[in-house]
Amino acid sequence: MAKYYGVMDFIETNKRNPSKHDDEERGKYLNWIKHNRKLYVAGDLKSERVEKFRKLLEMSEQYRRKNQYE
């Protein structure tokens, strides 16, 4: 749960998702998000964490990076 709150705080504070190019952000946040997303899609995420992770994904989608053609 500490990582969850850390990721939520990072996204709310910086108004963006963690960068894959920054070693600190990738190690602290991005790898955790990717791992839990795999568990969520596979259906292996614990039931009490599914709703919280869904909120995190919605927040992440809100700050999704857009390219020049969108």
Secondary structure, DSSP 8 states (H G I E B T S, - for coil): -HHHHHHHHHHHHHSS---SSSHHHIIIIIHHHHHHHHHHHHT-S-HHHHHHHHHHHHHHHHT----TT-
